[in-house]
Amino acid sequence: MPGTIVPPTTTTTKPSIPPLLEANAASTGPIQGGPLPVAGRCYNGRGQGIVNGKAFQDCFPDHLSYCYGCGRLNEHGLQIKSYWDGDGSICVFNPRPYHIAVPGYVYGGLLACVIDCHCACTAAAMQYRAEGRPVGEGPLVVFLTASLHVDYLRPTPLGVPLVVRASVTERKGRKAVVEATVTTDEGVCVRGEVVAVQAPRHLLSRQA
């Protein structure tokens, strides 16, 4: 009819999640980051397909596996899992109902924590790759956060998987700059940047 206004069509693009991680995203298991549903498999160092391997965090020795955000042995922690995804990395995290800020949305400090740990582990994994070694093989490489910057672009909803992607944008000596995004079906909710520094060997000893 003349004069009829047709509202514009809007579409929502679902964030791309590799098949095994998508299955994990639907899991309601007790581990916050969630294990891969097929034990002992992850993306290889080139991000091509599925091969025998582990999440970055599963390659660290026991005494360095109690970090609240990513330690696999911290039963009270988030236990996030990070994997290669092409030239970057991916983590799928399922926030729990108690990770709440205002009703229906994720607490911002939790999002910063996930970005922090995912980026630090990505920096370590990239250093292993640069040295031509699988993550966890040979001399231990661990990165610690020197600075963390987070931009909250929109409220992040509870009840849906959060897709966290990161890539190293700068490497110089013992320093790495890592950028990350947190995405849901609604789009990018959070952007973050971590400056991570390779930890000196004396901090990695069991006695430290």
C-alpha positions in Angstrom: 0.0 0.0 0.0 1.2 3.5 -0.7 2.8 5.1 2.4 3.4 1.7 4.1 6.7 1.6 5.9 8.4 -1.7 5.9 10.7 -2.2 8.8 14.3 -3.1 7.9 15.2 -6.8 8.2 17.8 -7.5 10.9 19.9 -10.7 11.1 22.0 -12.0 13.9 25.2 -13.8 13.0 26.0 -16.7 15.2 29.7 -16.8 16.2 31.6 -19.5 14.5 32.6 -22.3 16.8 34.6 -25.4 15.7 32.3 -28.5 15.9 33.9 -30.2 19.0 33.9 -26.9 20.9 30.3 -26.3 19.9 29.4 -29.7 21.4 31.3 -28.6 24.5 29.5 -25.3 24.6 26.2 -27.2 25.0 27.6 -29.2 27.9 26.4 -28.6 31.4 29.3 -30.5 33.1 31.0 -29.3 36.2 34.1 -27.9 34.6 33.5 -24.2 33.7 35.6 -24.1 30.6 34.5 -27.5 29.7 36.6 -30.4 28.5 36.5 -31.4 24.8 33.9 -34.2 24.5 36.5 -36.4 22.8 39.3 -36.9 25.3 42.8 -36.1 24.1 41.9 -34.2 20.9 42.4 -30.5 20.0 43.4 -28.3 17.1 47.0 -28.8 15.9 49.6 -26.0 15.9 48.4 -24.8 12.5 44.7 -24.8 13.5 43.9 -27.5 10.8 41.4 -30.1 11.8 41.5 -32.3 14.9 44.6 -34.2 16.0 45.8 -35.9 19.1 46.7 -33.2 21.7 45.6 -31.2 24.7 44.4 -27.7 25.6 47.2 -25.3 26.3 46.4 -25.4 30.0 46.6 -29.2 30.2 50.2 -29.0 29.1 51.5 -27.2 32.2 53.0 -29.1 35.1 50.8 -29.8 38.2 52.5 -27.2 40.4 51.5 -24.5 37.9 48.0 -25.6 37.4 46.2 -23.9 40.3 45.5 -20.5 38.7 41.9 -19.5 39.5 41.1 -18.7 35.9 42.8 -21.5 34.0 44.3 -24.0 36.4 43.0 -27.5 35.7 43.6 -28.5 39.3 41.8 -25.7 40.9 38.4 -27.2 41.7 37.0 -23.8 42.7 38.3 -22.0 39.6 37.0 -21.4 36.1 39.2 -24.0 34.4 39.0 -22.4 31.0 40.4 -24.3 28.1 42.3 -22.7 25.2 43.0 -24.2 21.8 44.6 -23.3 18.5 42.2 -21.8 15.9 44.2 -20.9 12.8 46.8 -18.3 13.7 45.0 -17.4 16.9 43.3 -19.2 19.7 39.8 -20.0 20.9 38.1 -20.6 24.2 34.4 -21.4 24.8 33.2 -20.5 28.2 29.8 -21.2 29.8 29.1 -18.6 32.6 27.1 -20.0 35.5 24.0 -18.4 37.0 26.1 -17.1 39.9 28.5 -15.3 37.6 25.8 -12.6 37.5 26.0 -8.8 37.6 22.6 -7.2 37.0 19.8 -9.8 36.3 20.5 -11.6 33.0 24.0 -10.4 32.4 27.6 -11.6 33.2 29.7 -9.9 35.9 32.4 -7.7 34.2 35.2 -8.9 36.4 34.7 -12.5 35.4 35.0 -11.4 31.7 38.2 -9.7 32.5 39.5 -12.8 34.2 38.7 -15.0 31.2 40.4 -12.6 28.8 43.4 -12.3 31.1 44.0 -16.1 31.3 43.1 -16.9 27.8 45.5 -14.2 26.5 48.4 -15.2 28.8 48.1 -18.8 27.8 47.9 -17.8 24.1 51.1 -15.8 24.5 52.8 -18.9 25.9 51.5 -21.1 23.2 52.7 -18.7 20.5 56.2 -18.7 22.0 56.3 -22.5 21.9 55.2 -22.3 18.3 57.8 -19.7 17.5 60.4 -22.1 18.9 59.1 -24.9 16.8 57.9 -26.9 19.8 54.5 -28.3 20.8 53.0 -26.6 23.9 54.5 -28.1 27.0 57.5 -29.8 25.3 61.0 -28.9 26.4 61.9 -25.9 28.6 58.8 -24.5 30.3 57.3 -21.3 28.9 54.8 -19.3 31.0 53.6 -15.7 30.5 52.3 -13.4 33.2 50.1 -10.4 32.8 51.8 -7.0 33.0 48.8 -5.0 32.0 45.1 -5.7 31.1 42.8 -3.3 29.3 39.1 -4.2 28.8 36.4 -2.4 26.8 32.8 -3.4 27.6 31.0 -2.8 24.3 27.6 -4.1 25.4 26.1 -6.1 28.3 27.1 -9.8 28.0 24.2 -12.1 28.5 24.1 -15.0 30.8 22.9 -18.4 29.7 24.7 -18.6 26.4 28.3 -19.8 25.5 30.9 -17.0 25.3 33.3 -17.4 22.4 36.7 -15.9 23.3 39.2 -15.5 20.5 42.7 -14.1 20.8 45.7 -13.4 18.7 49.2 -12.1 19.3 49.7 -8.8 17.6 53.2 -8.0 18.8 56.2 -10.0 20.0 59.4 -8.3 21.2 61.9 -10.0 23.4 60.0 -11.5 26.4 56.9 -9.3 25.8 53.8 -10.2 23.9 50.7 -8.1 23.1 47.6 -10.1 22.8 44.2 -8.9 21.6 40.9 -10.7 22.4 37.2 -10.5 21.8 34.3 -12.1 23.7 31.4 -12.8 21.3 27.8 -14.1 21.7 24.9 -14.4 19.2 24.4 -10.7 19.8 27.9 -9.8 18.5 31.1 -8.7 20.1 30.4 -7.8 23.7 33.9 -7.2 25.0 37.3 -6.4 23.6 40.5 -6.8 25.6 44.3 -6.3 25.3 46.8 -8.0 27.5 50.5 -7.2 27.7 52.1 -10.4 28.8 55.7 -11.0 29.9 57.5 -14.3 29.9 58.1 -15.4 33.5 61.7 -15.7 34.7 62.7 -19.3 35.5 63.0 -18.8 39.3 59.2 -18.0 39.5 58.4 -21.3 37.9 60.1 -23.6 40.5 58.1 -25.7 42.8 59.5 -23.9 45.8 58.4 -20.4 44.6 
